[in-house]
Amino acid sequence: MGKRGCMTKWGFYEAMRPTEIEAILENNPIVFLPWGALEYHGQHNPIGLDSIKAHHLCIDLAKQVGGLVMPAVNLAANLIKSYPGHGFKKHSIEFSEQLIKTICEEYLGQLAEQDVKIIVLLSGHAGEPHLQILKDVAAEFNKKNPDKFCWTFAEFEIVPDSLLVANHSALGETSLQLHYAENTVDLSVLPKDRPITLQLDAVSGEDPRSATASKGGQIAKVFVENATIEIQRLIKKYKSE
């Protein structure tokens, strides 16, 4: 963020004084809202993976285009503990779909009262209908606030499938986690003598045993490039309204 007291284009909302917040929003009226989860991601990844990746991706974007980064929302529905036929009942804190809808509505409503033009809601958790609930709330918000816009999406939606697809604790997510917080990952606990499965390892997607911080960095780079293009388009449309 640079030295306190100096002009800066981005910052952490909770760590800034009111005058600092107002100065940032005057030039960059953007708020980044990382929406994560506390969910079991196998023995090799931390419980907060969805929140950690979303928060760091939002920070990378804020550094690029400016704005305020909110604390990650650690509330999600439709976690792995509710997947039918699976026994991962521990290490996931799951909330109702109605609560997620209500919190999202109130969160966006509170932000609408501030000098914010663009809200970037990045969902690190893509369980359904959790993700669709967030998108539906955002769509309704956009109808009610024509001078503002909430862009709601998951990171894999703007990255080529050849680089990242929807997954749970697999190659993509694990690589991102290695990129942002390598010390929280332990690939050595994954089995070496059998295929990785959802039923046994809570992994859905490509084998995470080949995950690397380098691959995670590549995913993050492409994500930021693609998201920046869309945010710049939104800035042109909404900043002057």
C-alpha positions as CSV (number, residue, x, y, z in Angstrom):
1,M,0.0,0.0,0.0
2,G,3.0,2.3,0.3
3,K,3.8,4.4,3.4
4,R,0.9,5.6,5.5
5,G,0.1,9.2,4.9
6,C,1.3,9.0,1.2
7,M,-1.1,8.9,-1.7
8,T,-2.0,5.3,-2.4
9,K,-4.5,3.8,-4.8
10,W,-5.5,0.7,-2.8
11,G,-5.8,-0.5,0.7
12,F,-7.4,-2.9,3.2
13,Y,-10.7,-1.5,4.3
14,E,-10.5,-2.6,7.9
15,A,-7.0,-1.1,8.3
16,M,-7.6,2.4,7.0
17,R,-8.8,5.6,8.6
18,P,-12.0,7.2,7.2
19,T,-10.0,9.9,5.3
20,E,-7.8,7.3,3.7
21,I,-10.9,5.3,2.6
22,E,-12.5,8.4,1.1
23,A,-9.3,9.4,-0.7
24,I,-9.0,6.0,-2.4
25,L,-12.7,5.8,-3.3
26,E,-12.6,9.3,-4.8
27,N,-10.1,8.1,-7.4
28,N,-10.8,4.4,-7.5
29,P,-14.5,3.8,-6.4
30,I,-14.0,0.0,-6.4
31,V,-14.5,-2.4,-3.5
32,F,-13.3,-6.0,-3.7
33,L,-15.3,-8.5,-1.7
34,P,-13.6,-11.9,-1.4
35,W,-16.2,-14.5,-0.5
36,G,-14.8,-17.7,0.8
37,A,-15.6,-20.7,3.1
38,L,-14.4,-22.8,5.9
39,E,-14.4,-26.2,4.3
40,Y,-12.6,-29.5,4.3
41,H,-10.1,-29.6,1.4
42,G,-8.5,-32.9,2.1
43,Q,-5.5,-33.6,4.4
44,H,-3.1,-31.6,2.1
45,N,-4.8,-28.2,2.1
46,P,-6.0,-25.7,4.8
47,I,-9.6,-25.3,5.7
48,G,-9.7,-21.7,4.6
49,L,-8.4,-22.3,1.1
50,D,-11.4,-20.7,-0.6
51,S,-11.0,-17.6,1.4
52,I,-7.3,-17.4,1.2
53,K,-7.2,-17.6,-2.6
54,A,-10.1,-15.2,-3.1
55,H,-8.5,-12.7,-0.8
56,H,-5.1,-12.8,-2.4
57,L,-6.6,-12.6,-5.9
58,C,-8.5,-9.5,-4.9
59,I,-5.3,-8.0,-3.5
60,D,-3.5,-8.6,-6.8
61,L,-6.4,-6.9,-8.6
62,A,-6.5,-4.0,-6.3
63,K,-2.8,-3.4,-6.7
64,Q,-3.5,-3.3,-10.5
65,V,-6.6,-1.1,-10.7
66,G,-7.0,0.5,-7.3
67,G,-9.7,0.3,-4.7
68,L,-10.5,-1.2,-1.3
69,V,-10.1,-4.9,-0.3
70,M,-12.7,-6.1,2.2
71,P,-12.0,-8.9,4.7
72,A,-12.9,-12.3,3.3
73,V,-16.4,-13.5,4.1
74,N,-16.0,-17.0,5.6
75,L,-19.6,-18.0,5.1
76,A,-20.8,-20.6,2.6
77,A,-23.5,-23.1,1.8
78,N,-23.3,-26.3,-0.1
79,L,-20.0,-27.6,1.3
80,I,-18.5,-31.0,0.9
81,K,-20.0,-32.2,4.2
82,S,-23.4,-32.2,2.4
83,Y,-22.3,-34.0,-0.7
84,P,-24.5,-37.1,-0.8
85,G,-22.7,-40.4,-0.3
86,H,-19.6,-38.9,1.2
87,G,-18.5,-39.0,4.8
88,F,-16.5,-35.7,5.2
89,K,-18.6,-34.3,8.1
90,K,-15.8,-32.7,10.0
91,H,-13.8,-29.5,9.4
92,S,-16.5,-27.7,7.4
93,I,-18.6,-24.8,8.8
94,E,-21.7,-24.7,6.7
95,F,-24.5,-22.2,6.6
96,S,-28.0,-22.2,5.1
97,E,-28.7,-21.0,1.6
98,Q,-31.1,-18.5,3.0
99,L,-28.5,-17.0,5.3
100,I,-26.1,-16.6,2.5
101,K,-28.7,-14.8,0.5
102,T,-29.6,-12.5,3.3
103,I,-26.0,-11.7,4.2
104,C,-25.1,-11.0,0.6
105,E,-28.1,-8.7,0.2
106,E,-27.3,-6.8,3.3
107,Y,-23.6,-6.6,2.5
108,L,-24.2,-5.1,-0.9
109,G,-26.8,-2.8,0.5
110,Q,-24.4,-1.5,3.0
111,L,-21.7,-0.9,0.3
112,A,-24.3,0.9,-1.8
113,E,-24.5,3.5,0.9
114,Q,-20.8,4.3,0.5
115,D,-19.1,6.1,-2.3
116,V,-18.7,2.9,-4.2
117,K,-19.4,2.5,-7.9
118,I,-18.1,-1.0,-8.6
119,I,-18.2,-4.1,-6.3
120,V,-16.1,-7.0,-7.4
121,L,-17.4,-10.1,-5.5
122,L,-15.0,-13.0,-6.1
123,S,-16.4,-16.3,-4.8
124,G,-13.6,-18.7,-3.9
125,H,-16.3,-21.4,-3.2
126,A,-18.2,-22.6,-6.2
127,G,-20.6,-25.1,-4.6
128,E,-24.1,-24.8,-6.0
129,P,-26.4,-23.2,-5.5
130,H,-24.2,-21.1,-3.3
131,L,-22.4,-19.4,-6.3
132,Q,-25.7,-18.9,-8.1
133,I,-27.3,-17.3,-5.0
134,L,-24.5,-14.7,-4.9
135,K,-25.0,-14.0,-8.6
136,D,-28.7,-13.7,-8.3
137,V,-28.4,-11.3,-5.4
138,A,-25.9,-9.2,-7.4
139,A,-28.3,-9.2,-10.4
140,E,-31.1,-7.8,-8.2
141,F,-28.7,-5.3,-6.7
142,N,-27.7,-4.1,-10.2
143,K,-31.4,-3.6,-11.1
144,K,-32.0,-1.5,-8.0
145,N,-28.8,0.5,-8.4
146,P,-28.4,1.5,-12.1
147,D,-25.5,3.8,-11.2
148,K,-23.5,1.0,-9.6
149,F,-22.5,-2.5,-10.6
150,C,-21.6,-5.7,-8.7
151,W,-19.6,-8.2,-10.8
152,T,-19.9,-11.6,-9.2
153,F,-17.9,-14.6,-10.4
154,A,-15.5,-17.4,-9.5
155,E,-11.9,-17.3,-10.6
156,F,-12.1,-20.2,-13.0
157,E,-14.8,-18.5,-15.0
158,I,-12.4,-16.0,-16.5
159,V,-9.4,-18.3,-17.0
160,P,-9.0,-20.7,-20.0
161,D,-10.0,-24.3,-19.3
162,S,-6.6,-25.3,-20.4
163,L,-5.2,-23.5,-17.3
164,L,-8.0,-23.8,-14.7
165,V,-11.4,-25.5,-14.4
166,A,-13.8,-25.8,-11.4
167,N,-12.2,-28.2,-8.9
168,H,-12.1,-29.0,-5.3
169,S,-8.6,-29.2,-3.7
170,A,-7.3,-30.6,-7.0
171,L,-4.4,-29.4,-9.2
172,G,-5.8,-25.9,-9.8
173,E,-6.8,-24.9,-6.3
174,T,-3.7,-26.6,-4.7
175,S,-1.4,-24.7,-7.1
176,L,-3.0,-21.4,-6.2
177,Q,-2.6,-22.2,-2.5
178,L,1.1,-23.1,-3.1
179,H,1.5,-19.8,-4.9
180,Y,0.0,-17.7,-2.1
181,A,0.7,-19.6,1.1
182,E,3.1,-22.5,0.4
183,N,3.6,-23.3,4.0
184,T,0.0,-24.2,4.5
185,V,0.1,-27.1,1.9
186,D,1.6,-30.5,2.5
187,L,1.5,-32.7,-0.6
188,S,3.5,-35.4,1.2
189,V,0.3,-36.6,3.0
190,L,-1.4,-37.6,-0.2
191,P,-1.2,-41.3,-1.0
192,K,1.5,-42.4,-3.4
193,D,0.2,-45.9,-4.3
194,R,-3.2,-45.3,-5.6
195,P,-5.3,-42.8,-7.6
196,I,-6.6,-39.7,-5.9
197,T,-10.4,-39.7,-5.5
198,L,-13.2,-37.6,-4.2
199,Q,-14.5,-40.4,-2.0
200,L,-11.2,-41.0,-0.2
201,D,-9.3,-37.7,-0.5
202,A,-12.0,-35.0,-0.9
203,V,-10.4,-34.1,-4.3
204,S,-12.4,-33.4,-7.4
205,G,-10.4,-32.7,-10.5
206,E,-6.9,-33.2,-11.7
207,D,-4.4,-34.9,-9.5
208,P,-3.0,-32.3,-7.0
209,R,0.2,-34.3,-6.5
210,S,1.7,-32.4,-9.5
211,A,0.6,-29.0,-8.2
212,T,3.3,-26.3,-8.0
213,A,3.6,-22.7,-6.9
214,S,4.8,-21.8,-10.4
215,K,1.5,-23.1,-11.9
216,G,-0.4,-21.2,-9.3
217,G,1.4,-18.1,-10.2
218,Q,0.6,-18.6,-13.9
219,I,-3.1,-19.0,-13.1
220,A,-3.1,-15.9,-10.9
221,K,-1.3,-13.9,-13.7
222,V,-3.9,-14.8,-16.3
223,F,-6.7,-14.2,-13.9
224,V,-5.5,-10.7,-13.1
225,E,-5.0,-9.8,-16.7
226,N,-8.5,-10.9,-17.7
227,A,-10.2,-9.4,-14.7
228,T,-8.4,-6.1,-15.2
229,I,-9.8,-5.8,-18.7
230,E,-13.3,-6.2,-17.5
231,I,-12.9,-3.9,-14.5
232,Q,-11.4,-1.2,-16.7
233,R,-14.5,-1.5,-18.9
234,L,-16.7,-1.1,-15.8
235,I,-14.8,1.9,-14.6
236,K,-15.3,3.7,-17.9
237,K,-19.1,3.0,-17.7
238,Y,-19.8,3.7,-14.0
239,K,-17.1,6.0,-12.6
240,S,-18.6,9.1,-14.1
241,E,-22.2,8.3,-13.3
